[in-house]
């Protein structure tokens, strides 16, 4: 077994682009997801080490000395960070000419040559790469490993057959073992989750067909392949033992509520453990299921509303009706379930009028907190294909982030410019949060907890710094 280092490399300051982040960018407030996609192969490779540089505040000079200690380097990359990640790979190659270097992640799964353009990179993995990395670490010949594109000794690029999707998700070992061994849970923050929190997956894939969503179209697929409820409960039981300081567990499946009977069964198991938990959900969960989840420890749902305009929801194949989303939100409010709502500005069909409709919709349904993102056409998604075919994406705005790691507005439409979409994000944030009623609710929340007051004040400062940076030229 090769001595293996799995690395989420240093990048932009505060860049949340790791192996668990759906929108790779520097956030409005300090936020870091767990590198779950790297932790999974790390759990399969005995003696491996996982280093998550951005949350730990590590720079290239801090991680480069590891080059001489390992035989295999596996780095997670993303479209916004690829150029930076290749420079890290080249630095490791220079420091240790014999080390074997591979890249994983949606960016290279979609375009293997993008990673292999650097001579420092020996191979890249397609789609699910857990057992691919395990086989590389075992020393198998690269030409016999499915799901791999690699450089031959002569310099030629070879693409092996794709690896079938993993069907028995219980074959995957617990990532919490790797978290305990290599990570510090206190380094991970998400503004709407308790701190410290811990996140993991109970399944992969999403039944929804959203045109913009990265993971189902590039890695996970559109079938929801799940771990058994008992397997999930075993891991949470272990996590409670390993991390008694954790205040909340988050299930980062694309849509945890895709399988309602299973979600209810897991919830009842969590209820017996007495843990507090949250998850991703679609805005169509029936009230009866919400009641079961709430009665068994559910605190918060992360809900992708995206837009308040039905035509735009249809354009992006969201599979959601605005009236159903309103009813779902009322049910959550009635039951005391907190909602963090996510919205996207600049989706196909967006106009000044639909932007206004979405802002009013968000204010009307009033989730506890919101996140607003700029529509990002990631390569490999239907949105990217549409953007290229319809000339919504031009060369001058083709990047997804600027050199500071902040999201830019890459799309434009006949009736809506890049600049208008970019400004809409700030407008929506200000109109949602700078209301007397919302300010009062946040102040009330802060007054109940000195810890929450300290946290919200820090996040408020970071948010205003974010707005200031956006207003300054890159």
N, C-alpha and C positions, 0 to 999 in steps of 0.2 A: 504494500500500500504506500503510495507516494505521500510524503509529508505535505499537507495541503493547507493553504491560506485562502480563505474566502473573504474578499474585501469589498466593502462599499467605499469607494475611494474619496479622498478629499476633493472638494469642488468649490463652488461659490460659498461665501460665508452664509451660514444659516440655510443652505440649500437642502430641502426635503425632497430628494430625488431617489431615495433608496428603494430597496427591494420590498416594497410594501406601499409605496406612494402611487396614487392614481394620476395626480397632476404634479409633475415634477417641476417645482419652482420654489423660490424663496417666499415664505408665507407672510401674511399680514401680521401675525404674531408668531412667536417662537413655537414651532411645531415639528415634531419628528415622529414618523411611524416606525414601527419595528421592522427590521430587515428580514421578514419572515421567509421570503422566497430564497434568501441565501441561507437562513438557518436550517431550512429543510434538508438540502444536500449536506450541510455541515453535520447534521445528525446522522447521516448515512455513512460518513467517512470517518472511521476511527482515527483519533489523534489529530483531527483538523482543528483549525482555529478560525473564528469569525471576528473580523474587525470592522466596526461600523464607524468610520472616521468622522462624519459631520456632527452627529450628536455628541461624540466624545471630544469634539474640538481639536481633532488631530489634523495636522498639515502633512504635506508630502514628506517633509524632513523627519516627521515623527514615525511614519510607517515604512519609509524606504529601507531602514536597517533590517527589516524583516526579510528582505529579498534573499539574503545569504542563509537564512534559516529554513527555507522551504523549497521544495522541488516543483510544486504546482501552485500557480496563482489563478484564482477564479474571481473575476470582478463583475459586479452588476453594473450595467450601463443603461442609459435612457437617451432618447432623441435629444433633449436639451443639453445633456452633459457629455455626449459622446466625444466631442473634440477634446474636452478636458480629460476624460477618462483615457483616451488614447495616449495623451502626453504622460499620464501616470504609468501606463503600460510600458512606454518607451523608457521611462526612468528606471523601472524595475529591470527591464532587459539590459540596460547599460550597467546597472549595479550587479546583475547576476546573469551573464550570457546563457547559462545552461538551464535556467528556470523555464518551465513550460507555462504559457500564459493563455488563458481562455476568457471569453466574454459571454455573459448571459444577460437576458432581458429582452423585452419586446422589440427594442430598436434593432437588435441584430437577428432576432428571430424573423423579422419581416425582411430585412436587407442584410444578409450575411456578409456581403462584400463591403458594406460600410465599416464593419469592424476589422475585416481582413485586409483593408487597404493599408493598414500599418504593418510593416514587417515585424513589429514587436509581438503581434498577436498570432498565435499558432492555430487556434480554433475558436469557433463560436457555436453556441447551442441554439437549437430551435425549440420554440414553445416550451412545454414542461421539460425541465432539465435535471430533475433530481437524480434519477438513476443514470442519466447520461454522465453526469459529473462523477458519480460513484464508479462507473466503469472506467472513466479516464484515470481516476485516482488508483484504481486497481492495476493500472499499467497495460490494459488491453490495447492492441493496435488500433489506431484511430480509424483506420478504414473498415473496422469491424464493429463500430459503435453507431447505432442508429441515432438520428436526431442531431447529427454533427456535420459542420462544414469545416474543413481544415486545409492547411497549407502543407503540401508534400515537401520532402527534402529538396526537390528541384525547383520549388517555388510555385508550382501549379496549385490551383484551388480545386478541391474536390468536395462535392456535396453528397453525403450519404443519404439513404432513404430516411424519411421522417419517422420519429418514434411514435408509436400509438399512444393515445391518451391513457393515463393511469385509470383503471376502473375500480380497483379495490383500494380506496383511500386509506383504509386501516393499515395498509402496508407501510405507510409513512410513520417513522418514529416521532416522538413528541419533540416539538421545537423548544419546549420549556427547559429541557436538559441543556440545550445550547445557550439559551438565555442566561441560565444560572452560571454556566461555565465561563461565558465570554462577555456578557453585557452587564450594564448597570441600569436597572429599571428606572432609577431616578433621572437618567439622561433623557427620557422620552416624555414629551409633552404634546398634548392635543388640547386646544383651547376649550372645547366643550366637554372633555372627559375629566374625571377626577384624577388627581395626581398623588402618587404614581399610578399609572394604569398598565395593563398588559393586554396585548392583542395577539390573536392567532386566527387561523382559518379552520372551519369545520367542514368545508367543502370548496370545490372549485367549479367555475363555470356559472353562467347566468342565462336564464331562459329568455330574458328581454333581448330585444334586437336594436337597442339604441345605436344610432349611426356614429356617435361621437366617442363611445366608450372603448377604452384601449384594451383592457385585459381580456374580455370575452372574444374579441375579434382577432387577437394576436397570440394569446397564450392559453387561456382557460377553456374557450369554446362556449357553446350555447346550451350544453347539457349540464345540469346541476349534479355533479358527482360528489357524493357526500361520505363523510366518515359516519360510522354508526353512532347513535346517541351514547351508548355505553363507553365507546372509545373517547368521545369528547368529555364526558363526565370524569373519566379516569384522569385525563390530562389536567382538568381544572382542579381536581382533588390534589394532584401532585403540585400544581402551581400554588395552591393555597399553602402547602407545606413549605415550598421553596421560598415564597415571597409573601410572608405575612403582612408586609407593609403595603401591598397593592390594595388600592381602594376600589378598583373597578376592573372588570374584564370586558374586552370588546371583541366581538366576533366579526372579522373583517371580510367574510364572504361577500361577494358582490351584492347578493340579495338573500340574506339569511332566511327571509320569510317566503322564499320560492316554494318551499315544501312545508305547508302549515302544520300537518300532523307531526312531522319530525320536529319542527320548531317548538311545538307544545310539549313534546316528550322531553326534549333537552331542557326546556324551561322547568319542568317539574323536577328533573334531576338537580338542576341548579338551585331550585327552591329548597330541596332537602339539604343541600350544602350550606344554604344561608348566605350565598354570595350576591353581590350587586353586579349587574351586567348591562351591556348595551350592544346594539348591533345595527347593521345596515338593513333598511326595509324599503319596500315600495309603498307608495301612498294609496294602497288599496286593501290593506289588511282588515279583515272583518272585525267588528267590535268583540265578538265572542273570543276570538284568538287573542286580541289585545288584552282582554280581561285575564286570560290564563297567563300570559307573559308577565303582566303587571303583578299579579298575585304571587309570582315566583321570582321576584327580584329584579325585573326589568326596570331600568331607570330612564334610559334615553334611546330614541331611535334617530339614526342619521337617515334623512329622507331626501332623495334627489327629486325635487320638484321641477327643476330646470327652468320652466317658464310658466307664466299664467295665461298664455295664449294657446287655445286648443289647436289652431292651425300649425303652430310651430311644434307642438308636441306630436302632432301627426307627421310633420315633415321629418322629425328625427326618430320616428318609429318607437316612441316612448311606451306605447301601449298603456296609456293612462288618460283618464278623463278628468277634467278640471273639477267637475261637480263631485266626483268620487273622492278626489284629493281633499276637497273642502270637508266632506263628511268624515273622512278618516281623521283629519286634523281636529275637528270638533270632538270626535270620540277620544282622541289622545288627551286633549285638554280636560275633558270631563273625568277621565280616569287618572289624571295626574302623571301622565307620561310626558317627559320632556322631549322636545323635538329640536334637533339641529337641522335646519333646512338648507339645502344647497341649490344654487341657481347658476345658470350660465347665460351670459349676454353675448349676442352676436351669432346666434344659431341661424341656420338657413330660414329665410323668410322674415328675418328681424327688420323692423322699421322703428322709427321714433315712436310710433303709436304702440307697437307691441312692447317696446321697452317700458313705456309708461304703464301699460296694462300689467306687466310682470311686477313692477314696483308696487303698484296698488294691491295686487294679489298678495304679495308677501306681507305687506302691512296689514291687510285684512285678516289673513289666516294667523298671523302673528306667532311664528315659531319662537322659541326662547332665544335662539341665536341663529345667524345665517352665515353662509359663506358664498361669496359671489366670485365666479371664475369667468375668464374670457374664453370664448369658444376656441378650442385648440385642435386643429386638424392633424392628429398624429398619423404618420405613415402606417399603413396597414388597416386603417379604418375606412368605413364607407364615407365618412365626412371628408376625409382627405381626398378620396377619389372624386367626390362631387366638387370639391373646391378646385381641383386641378381642371376638371372637365368644363366647369362653368366660369373659369377665370376669376374666382373669388380670392385666389391666393396668388400674389405676385412675388417676384424675386426679392424686392426690397423689404418685404414683410414676411418672408418665408420662415424665419426663425420663430421659435415659440417663447423664448425668453431673451432678455438683453444680457449684456456682459456682467450685470450684477445678479443675474438669476431671477429677475422680476419678469412676470408674464407680460407679453406684449399682445396687441390685437392683430393677429395675422390675417384675418378675413375682412373683406369689404363687399358691399353689395351696391347695386345701382342707386338705391335710395339711402344708403347708410355707409359712411366712410370709416376708415380705420380709426380716426381720431374720435369720432362720435361713439364708437363701440368702446374704445379705451376709457373715455370719460364716463360712460354709463356705469361702469363698475363703481367708481367713487360716488357718483350721484346716488346709486341704489344704497350703498352702505350708509351714507349720510342721512338719507331720508328714512331709512329703517331705524337706525340707532339714535338719531338726534331728535326723537319725539319725546315729549314730556312723559307719556305713559311708559315707554320703553326705558327711559332713563330712571324713572321711579322704580320700576321692577328690578333693575340691576342694582340700584342703590339699596333696595330692601334686601336683596340677596347678599350683598356685601355686609350689611349691618348685622346679619345673623352669624357671620363667621369672620373672625380676624384673618384667618388663612385665606378665605375667598377675597376679602378686601385687598390684601396684599397682592394676590394674584391678578385681580381685575385691574388694579392700578398699574401693575407692570404691563399687562396686555394693552391697556389704554395708551400707555406711553409708546409701546411698540407699534400700535396701530397708527398713531399720528406720525410716527417716524416713517412708517410705510407710505402713508399718503404724501409725505414730504418728498421721499425718494422718487415716487412715481412722477411727481411734478417737475423734478429736475431732469435735465437731459442726461442720457447715459454716457 
